[in-house]
Amino acid sequence: MRFFLLLFIAFPILELWVLIAVGSEIGALATIGLLFLMAALGLVLLRLQGIRTLFRGRARLARGELPAREVVDGMMLAFCGVLLILPGFISDAIALICLLPGVRQLLLAGLLRRGWVAGKHSAFTFYSHRRGGPGRHRADDTIDAEYWREDGRRKSLDRDRNP
């Protein structure tokens, strides 16, 4: 928590310092123009990568797979979009680096290795309450499920409530 507080305070100060340093070297108008150019380039890349991620996610859904990687990829793209909106060279540089597909895939692989993101190959996974995680269904496991009927009523498939 202290790291985020320090980052919240230090990052804007660092951005201002870099803006002032660049502005004193190349001039105020050139600095503002460079910021707009970086933001425009980033937005074009963001749009292209976002559309590509959307189509990949839809294709995985059509195959009956969960688009977990695509969802996380979309979240990273949204984070890059926020960084592009912030005025500053550091945030724009981080966003442009993260917009590169190879870098994003490396970040995603790191998140998967750490266990922060999990994806399954099938859209339907049984959740075992006894084992505390996803796995194969056994006869003594409890399966909870709810669905909506076409008339709008909700039904439950919980064996404990509906024998």
Secondary structure as GFF3:
##gff-version 3
##sequence-region A 1 163
A	DSSP	alpha_helix	2	26	.	.	.	ID=ss1
A	DSSP	alpha_helix	28	62	.	.	.	ID=ss2
A	DSSP	alpha_helix	68	85	.	.	.	ID=ss3
A	DSSP	alpha_helix	89	98	.	.	.	ID=ss4
A	DSSP	alpha_helix	101	114	.	.	.	ID=ss5
A	DSSP	beta_strand	127	128	.	.	.	ID=ss6
A	DSSP	beta_strand	133	134	.	.	.	ID=ss7
A	DSSP	beta_strand	146	148	.	.	.	ID=ss8
A	DSSP	beta_strand	154	156	.	.	.	ID=ss9
###
